[in-house]
Amino acid sequence: MRSLLAGTWFCIRVFLPNWIQGVNMPVFTVTLLVLAIGTIGANSLSLSPIAGLVARSFDGVAAADVMLAAVAYGAATALSALTLAPLADRFGAQRALVWALASLAVSLALAAAAPALSVLIIAQGLAGLAAGLGLPAIYALARQIALPGRANATLSAVLTGWTLSLVVGVTGASLVAEWMSWRVVQGGIGAFAGVLAMGVAAVGFWRTPATRGQRTSPFTALRVPGARETLGVVAAYMTAFYGVYSYLGPHLHDALGATTAAIGLAPLAYGVGFGLAAPLGQLIDRIGVARAAPSAFLALASVYTLIAIGAHSFTAVIAAALAWGFVNHVGLNLLVGRLSDLDPRQSGALLGLYGAVTYLAVAVGALLYRPLFEIGGLAACALLSSLCIVPALFAARRWSRVRHA
């Protein structure tokens, strides 16, 4: 495990600066956004693997009860993405991100000191409110600070923060919780969020859009031409992802008999693949979103089909997870870029809707796919996810035709 963490750090230290320099952005600025995503994502992903240890800290609490805190986090994130994310349009994405990171620091300090499960649930709910504001602000800033013609490359570099949260956040939280305490995990993430808040506030070279001060809302964003169609694609896309991801671990354990350590290779492979796709942002900048989208969505549908075909082989599933992360990075870049470009004046509200739809898809994917998983296993779930990408393919073809009209 130590070698795994050392290898992860080596990749981050060696390759990430090259990707950032490749988009001609100040390394420190982009790194702040990468770390901000990594910190928010680490909190959202770290609770599940340490739920058993958390439960032991409270009398009469089971690991399943602890996951109520994750439910509170997800619900609060979706609510915040709808109601608070538009503040980035009014007050500026930089200020919104500072508020979000500072709020996350306070809420996780409360979580670390929680004397009862109910307090932990409340603290994670507050953390969700911060995440729902912070993530759209990060995506908006990534587009704002990009040099002309480098928007997708910059966003790709920033999205590698999810690799940090998957690879370092999940494995690191498990190790720290086992060796020290889950309270150290919560407090440590919160303290780092506080440091990042000061860092983001201190940077003076963020680009402020001339349209800052505009009052926006989910209702004004939904009236933007193309917004509803793109959000529909996001809903199908995210449902496909979470429908398979939610049952990947149970499939590896129950159907293939994998150990807990071996199961951890799946999110690791996905995270590594996700990070390796970062340089492709420069290619998207060169050929355009409309031209890149059909190929990317077709590749994703193919990956889901490969998961279905290789579901009975542990090696095949892990290999497919690597490809899955790679292609999914490109798809997320395209969807976030598409929404941001529809109306830059309302990027906060549009990306807030993106966040709300994403967290709704977490619940929909888990609920919708459960009976299918019980009947046909992971293969059936993957096939349904492949079909869910079909609307994205049709939409991408329309984007391409409109661009060339």
Secondary structure, 3 states (H helix, E strand, C coil): CHHHHHHHHHHHHHHHHHHHHHCCCCHHHHHHHHHHHHHHHHHHHHCHHHHHHHHHCCCCCCHHHHHHHHHHHHHHHHHHHHHCCCHHHHHCHHHHHHHHHHHHHHHHHHHHCCCCHHHHHHHHHHHHHHHHHHHHHHHHHHHHHCCCCCHHHHHHHHHCHHHHHHHHHHHHHHHHHHHCCHHHHHHHHHHHHHHHHHHHHHCCCCCCCCCCCCCCCHHHHHCCCCHHHHHHHHHHHHHHHHHHHCCHHHHHHHHCCCCHHHHCHHHHHHHHHHHHCCCHHHHHHHHCHHHHHHHHHHHHHHHHHHHHHCCCCHHHHHHHHHHHHHHHHHHHHHHHHHHHHHCHHHHHHHHHHHHHHHHHHHHHHHHHHHHHHHHHHHHHHHHHHHHHCHHHHHHHHHHHHHHHC
